[in-house]
Amino acid sequence: MDDTESMKSLVGLIHKVETKRKKRDWEKYREISSKLYKEIDISIKEYKKNQKILENEIIKETLSENMKEDNEIEETNKKLKNLYILLQNKCREFEKKKRILNIKIQQSKSKFNDIIEKIDNEERIEMKRITRYIRNILINTKKQAYIFSKNSISYEESKLSNALKEYNKI
């Protein structure tokens, strides 16, 4: 039985050695695992830290860009407001000038109508004068024609009578 005991003892020894080796391997694994876990934890923390830094930088850049855009929009709005105010002023000025022009047009129309009315009155008066003048000329012409024809007849009669007298003398 010595052999069996030696075998048992050898098996026990192998088992002990194996157990120690397993313990050592387990301890090494545990140590390595713990180191890896710590390194992974540190890496994760650094990654999260870097990610936060990057996120903050991105947020800052985005905010900066947004601020620039907001400033540009605000400047554009100011310019548009100024243009709108300028346009309103021009429109008011245009409306004022339009009203003044309409008033002047009305005044000119009124003056024109007055002038036309005066011209019409003057033309009527002048036409009456011309008509009277022409009527007087016609009347005078008729009188002169009558007188001329009367004189002409008497002249012709006197010529005829003279011619007859001379004829009779012959």
QUIVENVEN-V112992 format. One record per pair of residues at least 24 apart in sequence whose ideal C-beta (glycine too) atoms are under 8 Angstrom apart, sorted by sequence separation. I is the first residue (numbers start at 1). GAP is how many residues later the second one is. D is the distance in whole Angstrom. If there is no record, write none. Layout:
i/gap/d
I/GAP/D
I/GAP/D
This chain:
none
